[in-house]
Amino acid sequence: MATIQGNDRDAQADKEQLAAVRVAVDEVDEQIVTLIARRERLIKIAGTLKGDDAEVRAPDRVEKIIEHVRSAAVAKDIDPDIVESTYRAMISGFIELEMRVHKDNS
Ligand SMILES: O=C(O)C(=O)C[C@]1(C(=O)O)C=C[C@@H](O)C=C1
């Protein structure tokens, strides 16, 4: 009878563990998208409250947010550069959304 031995068993265990890790990653992604949806609702409201395009883009506010999330990353012992680049990409998308909302409201 064939049995799984040595390296084969390790490879099989790694595959199973990777599958479990991917299930957990998918769950985290669901939670992140839920939070992004909440953030989007707030950004849309902000877009109706601002006076002009410069106020929508608010570069000083963006830098404050980046500073804040970098500190939060350091406190959680994760890479602040990954958090910063994620936030810059996300905020850039939200600025375009907020610009559209602002234009529709003015
Ligand atoms: O804080 C604001 O004023 C927002 O509108 C939010 C937000 C963001 O997505 O974080 C969006 C646009 C501005 O450039 C700054 C920040």
The ligand as an SDF file (V2000), in Angstrom:
LIG
                    3D

 16 16  0  0  0  0  0  0  0  0999 V2000
  -10.8760   64.2180    5.2890 O   0  0  0  0  0  0  0  0  0  0  0  0
  -11.4480   64.6850    4.2970 C   0  0  0  0  0  0  0  0  0  0  0  0
  -11.6470   65.8900    4.1650 O   0  0  0  0  0  0  0  0  0  0  0  0
  -11.9070   63.8020    3.2470 C   0  0  0  0  0  0  0  0  0  0  0  0
  -12.6530   64.2460    2.3950 O   0  0  0  0  0  0  0  0  0  0  0  0
  -11.4170   62.4060    3.1940 C   0  0  0  0  0  0  0  0  0  0  0  0
  -10.2680   62.2080    2.2280 C   0  0  0  0  0  0  0  0  0  0  0  0
   -9.8810   60.7050    2.3050 C   0  0  0  0  0  0  0  0  0  0  0  0
  -10.2620   59.9100    1.4390 O   0  0  0  0  0  0  0  0  0  0  0  0
   -9.2070   60.3660    3.2710 O   0  0  0  0  0  0  0  0  0  0  0  0
  -10.6630   62.5350    0.8500 C   0  0  0  0  0  0  0  0  0  0  0  0
  -10.3130   63.6830    0.2520 C   0  0  0  0  0  0  0  0  0  0  0  0
   -9.2980   64.6130    0.7770 C   0  0  0  0  0  0  0  0  0  0  0  0
   -8.2350   64.7010   -0.1230 O   0  0  0  0  0  0  0  0  0  0  0  0
   -8.7870   64.1850    2.0930 C   0  0  0  0  0  0  0  0  0  0  0  0
   -9.1240   63.0300    2.6790 C   0  0  0  0  0  0  0  0  0  0  0  0
  1  2  2  0
  2  3  1  0
  2  4  1  0
  4  5  2  0
  4  6  1  0
  6  7  1  0
  7  8  1  0
  7 11  1  0
  7 16  1  0
  8  9  2  0
  8 10  1  0
 11 12  2  0
 12 13  1  0
 13 14  1  0
 13 15  1  0
 15 16  2  0
M  END
$$$$
